[in-house]
Amino acid sequence: MSEEDPLIGIVGPCKAGKSTLAQNLIKRGYRARQIVQEHSFAPSMWQKITNPDFLVYLDISYEQTVTRGGMNWMKHEYEEQLTRLAHARKHAHIYIHTDTLSPEQTLKKVIGELG
């Protein structure tokens, strides 16, 4: 992995699998970074923070964020994250809904899309 390799940025709501995907990509030699755009009020903060060559948007339903654990939040808070992520979602090269996917399935989809 070198600075010349493409940088993969990963965005999405809490519990969508961003950190797991980034770790799995890095283990396989990719340059990957989780971007916490869901916490920023600046719509294009993902570009300012990372400016990735490829942007992956991992999506998840509110119900699954609660099921995956660690989230004690209300639906309006989840919906606020979606609002904050709208710009990134619009500009994403790869979109994956992770509700029914394992981390390995998500990884395979991303690698497949990257070619």
N, C-alpha and C positions, 0 to 999 in steps of 0.2 A: 504494500500500500504506500503510495507516494502522493505528494501534493499535486501531481499531474493527473492522478486518477479522478474521475468525476465524483463530485460530492452529492450524496443523496440526503435530502432533508426530509424529515418525517413530521407531519402535523396531524392533529385530530383531537377529539375530545378526550378527557380523562378516561382511562381504562380501556382505550381502543387498542392498545398494544404497541404504542410507539417505542417505549424504551426496550421492550423485548425484541422488537424487529431490529432496532438499531444495533443491539448487542449481537444478534444472530448474523446480521450483515457484516459487522466488523470481524466476527469470528471467521467468516469466509473470505476475508480480504478486501471487502468494500470499504470505502470511506462513507460513513453514515453518521448523521447527527439528528437527535430528537430536538424539535423546535417547540418551545412552549408558547406558541401563538395563542392558545386558548386562554391565556392569562393576560394578554395584552389588548389594550383598547385601540392601539394603532393598527389599522387593517393590514398594512404591509410590513409589519415588524419582522415577519419571517424572512423577508428579503434583506432587511437591514442587519439582522442577527447572523444569518447564514449565507444567503444568496446562493442556494444550491443549484447544481446543474440539472438535477431531477428532483421534483417535489412529489412525495407520496402523501396522499391523504387517506388516513385510516378512519373509518366511520364506525359508530357503534350506537345502538339504541339506548335510550335512558334506562330501560328495564335491565339491559345487560350490564350497564355501568354499576348498578346496584347489586346485581347477581355476582359479578366478579369480585365484589368485596372492597372494603376500604372506603367506599363512598357513602357518606351520610349527608346527602344533599337533596334539594327539592328540584322538581322538573324545571322550574323557571331558571334555576342556576345552570342546568344542562343546556337549556335553550339559549341562554346568554353566551355560553361557550360557542354554540353553533353560529351565532351572530358574529362573534369575534373571529371565527374561522372562515367566514364566507369568502373573503378575498383569497385566502390560500386555497380553498376548495376550487374556486373558479380558475385558478392558475395551476392546479396540480396536473402533473403528467400522468399520474397513476392514482386511481380511486379504488379503494377496496373496503367493502363493508365487512366487518370482522365478527359480527354476532355469532355466526355458526362455524367460524374457522378456528382451527387450532393455530398456535404460533408457527408450527412447521408449514401448515397450509398457506398461511399468510406470506411467509418467507418465500415459498415456491412461487406464488403468484407474482410477487415483486420481482424476483429474479427472472421469471419468464417474461415479464413486461419489459425489463431492462434489456433483454436480449443477450 
